[in-house]
Amino acid sequence: MASQPTIIGTGLSGMVGSRLVELFSDKYRFINLDLTTNIDITDAVAVNQALSQHQPASPADGPTTVIHLAAFTDVSKAYEEKDNKQGMVYQVNTEGTRNIAQACQKYGHYLIHISTDFVFDGEKETPYTEADKPNPIEWYGQTKFWAEQAVQKSNCQHVIVRIAFPFRSHFPQKLDLVRNILQKLKTNSLYPMFTDQIITPTFIDDICQALHVFINKKPTGIYHLVGSTSLSPYQLAQKINQVFNLKADIKPSSFKDFIKQNPRPRQQFLKISNQKLKTDLNITMKGIDSVLKVLKDQVVLA
């Protein structure tokens, strides 16, 4: 029996990474590089040493795949470090990524770099495609855009994969947007939801299935790995309310009014196109209605 291919991952203990391991541990041998396994990705020497140890057994095996998921993702906390390149956000998101990419180039690994829709400014009302030029408006998005550039400059074999508002049925360590809304709907305590903002929520199980394709086909370039429905947070709450048979009261609110009172820049329109994913790789991401039904079944079984 052939041995399982090795997948090196950063952040495999996180919300997306841990689900990838749950779904595909029968197909791959995962090696996790992050603080839970005493690897600090901001330490270039440690990253080099870790990635040097996992060369393919023979050239016929092709390059080892590295999936770089580890990131500082708390957008509000990131804003507190704005313009601070000594801070944790820049060091993890930008310098950590540079260390990973340079080591991948050095050892011939294939890098799947996970990025974000927050590289865009949110001013475009039509869907963002991979051809659109990033223009981050806050520090998290800025550090993630610099990370993309560091990957491109490294000349390693790579693909940049942007995800958006990822959610899953179970991850006690951190609440995602969908589970947060669901929790508050169950207690009828949901805060008013924006009707004039657009987001593109993405089911993590679908992200993982697509990453399985990326591991095997090893495409290059940039892809938007996002759900097939873009909608307002208010509409999302209505759909969750309906699918989970709740009778909670959902109040509307205005994004434009909110940002007048709140100093941190926020993107208003993050409608993201996943058409390239379908065209190039024949990956179809599910829409929000079918995904919420799957989520409900998983929540019931948990």
C-alpha positions as CSV (number, residue, x, y, z in Angstrom):
1,M,0.0,0.0,0.0
2,A,1.4,3.4,-1.0
3,S,2.2,5.7,1.9
4,Q,0.1,8.8,2.5
5,P,1.4,12.0,1.0
6,T,2.8,14.4,3.5
7,I,1.1,17.8,3.9
8,I,2.9,20.4,5.9
9,G,0.5,23.0,7.4
10,T,0.8,26.1,9.4
11,G,-2.2,26.7,11.6
12,L,-3.6,23.2,11.4
13,S,-5.0,23.7,14.9
14,G,-7.1,26.7,13.7
15,M,-10.7,26.9,12.5
16,V,-10.0,25.9,8.9
17,G,-6.9,23.8,9.4
18,S,-8.4,21.5,12.1
19,R,-11.4,20.8,9.8
20,L,-9.0,19.9,6.9
21,V,-7.3,17.4,9.2
22,E,-10.6,16.0,10.4
23,L,-11.9,15.5,6.8
24,F,-8.6,14.2,5.2
25,S,-6.5,12.5,7.8
26,D,-7.2,9.2,6.0
27,K,-5.7,10.6,2.8
28,Y,-2.7,12.6,4.0
29,R,-0.1,12.6,6.8
30,F,-0.4,16.1,8.3
31,I,2.5,17.9,10.0
32,N,1.5,21.0,11.9
33,L,3.9,23.9,12.2
34,D,2.5,26.6,14.6
35,L,2.8,27.7,18.2
36,T,1.0,24.5,19.4
37,T,3.9,22.5,18.0
38,N,6.6,25.0,19.2
39,I,7.2,26.4,15.7
40,D,7.1,30.2,15.6
41,I,6.7,31.2,11.9
42,T,8.2,34.6,12.6
43,D,11.5,32.8,13.3
44,A,13.1,32.3,9.9
45,V,15.7,29.8,11.2
46,A,13.0,27.6,12.8
47,V,10.9,27.7,9.6
48,N,13.9,26.7,7.5
49,Q,14.8,23.9,9.7
50,A,11.3,22.5,9.8
51,L,10.7,22.7,6.0
52,S,14.2,21.2,5.3
53,Q,13.2,18.0,6.9
54,H,10.3,17.0,4.6
55,Q,11.8,16.5,1.2
56,P,10.0,14.1,-1.1
57,A,11.4,10.5,-1.1
58,S,12.1,10.8,-4.9
59,P,11.7,13.4,-7.6
60,A,8.9,11.3,-9.1
61,D,6.8,12.1,-6.0
62,G,6.7,15.8,-7.0
63,P,7.0,18.6,-4.5
64,T,5.7,18.5,-1.0
65,T,2.7,20.7,-0.4
66,V,2.8,23.4,2.3
67,I,-0.6,25.0,3.3
68,H,0.0,28.3,5.0
69,L,-3.1,29.0,7.1
70,A,-1.6,30.6,10.2
71,A,-2.4,34.3,10.6
72,F,-3.4,37.0,13.0
73,T,-7.0,37.4,12.0
74,D,-8.6,39.6,14.7
75,V,-9.3,42.7,12.6
76,S,-10.2,45.0,15.4
77,K,-7.1,44.1,17.4
78,A,-5.0,44.4,14.3
79,Y,-6.3,48.0,13.9
80,E,-4.7,48.8,17.2
81,E,-1.3,48.0,15.7
82,K,-1.8,50.1,12.6
83,D,1.5,51.0,10.9
84,N,3.5,49.1,13.5
85,K,5.8,46.7,11.7
86,Q,7.3,45.5,15.0
87,G,3.8,44.4,16.1
88,M,2.4,40.9,16.2
89,V,0.1,41.4,13.2
90,Y,2.8,42.4,10.8
91,Q,5.3,40.0,12.1
92,V,2.9,37.0,11.8
93,N,1.0,37.9,8.7
94,T,3.8,39.4,6.6
95,E,7.2,38.3,7.9
96,G,5.9,34.9,8.9
97,T,4.6,34.4,5.3
98,R,7.9,35.6,3.8
99,N,9.7,33.1,5.9
100,I,7.4,30.3,4.8
101,A,7.6,31.3,1.1
102,Q,11.4,31.7,1.0
103,A,11.8,28.3,2.7
104,C,9.4,26.7,0.1
105,Q,11.5,28.2,-2.7
106,K,14.7,26.9,-1.1
107,Y,13.4,23.3,-0.7
108,G,11.2,23.1,-3.8
109,H,7.9,22.8,-1.9
110,Y,4.5,23.8,-3.4
111,L,2.9,26.6,-1.3
112,I,-0.9,27.1,-0.9
113,H,-1.0,30.5,0.7
114,I,-4.4,31.3,2.3
115,S,-5.3,35.0,2.0
116,T,-8.5,37.0,2.4
117,D,-11.1,39.1,0.7
118,F,-10.0,41.9,3.1
119,V,-7.3,42.8,0.6
120,F,-10.1,44.7,-1.2
121,D,-11.5,48.1,-0.2
122,G,-15.1,47.1,-0.4
123,E,-16.1,50.0,-2.6
124,K,-17.0,48.0,-5.7
125,E,-20.6,47.0,-5.9
126,T,-20.1,44.3,-8.6
127,P,-18.2,41.1,-7.7
128,Y,-14.5,41.3,-7.1
129,T,-12.5,38.9,-9.4
130,E,-8.9,37.8,-9.3
131,A,-8.1,40.5,-11.9
132,D,-9.1,43.3,-9.5
133,K,-6.3,45.2,-7.9
134,P,-6.2,45.0,-4.1
135,N,-6.5,48.2,-2.1
136,P,-6.6,47.3,1.6
137,I,-8.2,49.9,3.9
138,E,-7.2,48.5,7.4
139,W,-4.1,47.0,8.9
140,Y,-5.1,43.3,8.8
141,G,-5.9,43.5,5.1
142,Q,-2.7,45.5,4.5
143,T,-0.5,42.9,6.2
144,K,-2.3,40.1,4.3
145,F,-1.7,41.9,0.9
146,W,2.0,42.4,1.7
147,A,2.0,38.7,2.5
148,E,0.6,37.9,-1.0
149,Q,3.4,40.1,-2.5
150,A,6.0,38.3,-0.4
151,V,4.8,35.0,-1.8
152,Q,4.9,36.2,-5.3
153,K,8.4,37.7,-4.9
154,S,9.8,34.5,-3.4
155,N,9.5,32.7,-6.8
156,C,8.4,29.5,-5.1
157,Q,5.8,27.4,-6.9
158,H,2.6,28.7,-5.3
159,V,-1.1,29.5,-5.4
160,I,-2.7,32.3,-3.5
161,V,-6.2,31.4,-2.2
162,R,-8.5,34.1,-0.9
163,I,-11.2,33.0,1.5
164,A,-14.1,35.1,3.0
165,F,-16.1,34.8,6.2
166,P,-15.4,31.1,6.8
167,F,-17.8,29.2,9.1
168,R,-18.3,25.6,10.3
169,S,-20.7,23.7,12.6
170,H,-18.4,23.1,15.5
171,F,-15.2,24.8,16.8
172,P,-15.4,25.7,20.5
173,Q,-12.2,27.8,20.5
174,K,-13.6,30.5,18.3
175,L,-17.0,31.7,17.1
176,D,-17.4,32.5,13.4
177,L,-20.1,34.9,12.1
178,V,-22.7,32.2,11.3
179,R,-22.5,30.4,14.7
180,N,-22.5,33.8,16.5
181,I,-25.7,34.8,14.7
182,L,-27.2,31.4,15.4
183,Q,-26.4,31.5,19.1
184,K,-28.0,34.9,19.5
185,L,-31.0,34.0,17.4
186,K,-31.6,31.1,19.8
187,T,-31.8,33.4,22.7
188,N,-33.5,36.2,20.7
189,S,-30.7,38.5,21.6
190,L,-29.3,39.3,18.1
191,Y,-28.0,42.9,17.7
192,P,-29.5,44.8,14.7
193,M,-28.0,43.5,11.4
194,F,-26.7,45.6,8.5
195,T,-29.0,45.7,5.4
196,D,-26.6,47.8,3.3
197,Q,-23.4,45.8,3.6
198,I,-22.6,42.7,1.4
199,I,-20.4,39.8,2.5
200,T,-19.7,36.3,0.9
201,P,-19.8,33.7,3.7
202,T,-18.0,30.4,2.9
203,F,-18.6,27.0,4.4
204,I,-15.3,25.5,5.7
205,D,-16.1,22.0,4.6
206,D,-16.3,23.3,1.0
207,I,-13.0,25.1,1.5
208,C,-11.4,21.9,2.6
209,Q,-12.8,19.9,-0.3
210,A,-11.4,22.5,-2.7
211,L,-8.0,22.4,-1.0
212,H,-8.0,18.7,-1.6
213,V,-8.2,19.6,-5.4
214,F,-5.5,22.2,-5.0
215,I,-3.2,19.7,-3.3
216,N,-3.6,17.2,-6.2
217,K,-3.7,19.6,-9.2
218,K,-1.2,22.1,-7.9
219,P,-2.5,25.2,-9.9
220,T,-0.7,28.5,-9.7
221,G,-1.9,32.1,-9.6
222,I,-4.7,33.5,-7.5
223,Y,-8.1,32.0,-6.8
224,H,-11.1,33.2,-4.8
225,L,-12.2,30.2,-2.7
226,V,-15.5,31.6,-1.5
227,G,-19.2,30.6,-1.3
228,S,-21.6,31.1,-4.2
229,T,-23.9,33.6,-2.4
230,S,-23.2,37.2,-1.5
231,L,-25.8,38.8,0.7
232,S,-26.2,41.3,3.6
233,P,-25.7,40.3,7.2
234,Y,-29.5,41.0,7.7
235,Q,-30.4,38.5,4.9
236,L,-27.9,36.0,6.3
237,A,-29.6,36.2,9.7
238,Q,-33.0,35.7,8.1
239,K,-31.9,32.6,6.3
240,I,-30.3,31.1,9.5
241,N,-33.5,31.9,11.4
242,Q,-35.6,30.1,8.7
243,V,-33.4,27.0,8.2
244,F,-33.1,26.4,12.0
245,N,-36.8,27.0,12.5
246,L,-36.3,29.8,15.0
247,K,-38.8,32.6,15.6
248,A,-36.3,35.3,16.6
249,D,-36.8,38.9,16.0
250,I,-34.3,40.4,13.5
251,K,-33.9,44.1,13.5
252,P,-32.4,46.0,10.5
253,S,-29.6,48.5,10.9
254,S,-27.4,50.7,8.7
255,F,-23.7,50.1,7.9
256,K,-23.4,53.7,6.8
257,D,-24.8,55.0,10.1
258,F,-22.6,52.6,12.1
259,I,-19.3,53.7,10.5
260,K,-20.0,57.3,11.2
261,Q,-19.8,56.5,14.9
262,N,-17.0,53.9,14.7
263,P,-13.5,55.0,13.7
264,R,-12.1,51.7,12.2
265,P,-12.4,51.5,8.4
266,R,-14.7,48.7,7.3
267,Q,-15.5,47.3,3.8
268,Q,-19.1,47.8,2.7
269,F,-19.3,45.6,-0.4
270,L,-17.4,42.3,-0.4
271,K,-19.2,40.5,-3.1
272,I,-16.6,38.0,-4.4
273,S,-16.7,36.0,-7.6
274,N,-15.6,32.3,-7.6
275,Q,-16.1,31.9,-11.3
276,K,-12.4,31.3,-12.0
277,L,-12.5,28.4,-9.5
278,K,-15.2,26.7,-11.6
279,T,-13.7,27.6,-15.0
280,D,-10.1,26.5,-14.3
281,L,-10.6,23.6,-11.7
282,N,-14.2,22.6,-12.1
283,I,-14.8,23.4,-8.4
284,T,-18.4,24.4,-7.7
285,M,-18.9,26.1,-4.3
286,K,-22.4,25.7,-2.8
287,G,-24.8,28.5,-2.2
288,I,-25.9,29.6,1.3
289,D,-29.3,27.9,1.3
290,S,-27.9,24.3,0.7
291,V,-24.9,25.0,3.0
292,L,-27.1,26.0,5.9
293,K,-29.1,22.8,5.6
294,V,-25.8,20.8,5.8
295,L,-24.8,22.9,8.8
296,K,-28.1,22.3,10.6
297,D,-27.7,18.5,10.1
298,Q,-24.1,18.7,11.5
299,V,-25.2,20.8,14.5
300,V,-27.9,18.3,15.4
301,L,-25.5,15.4,15.2
302,A,-22.8,17.2,17.3
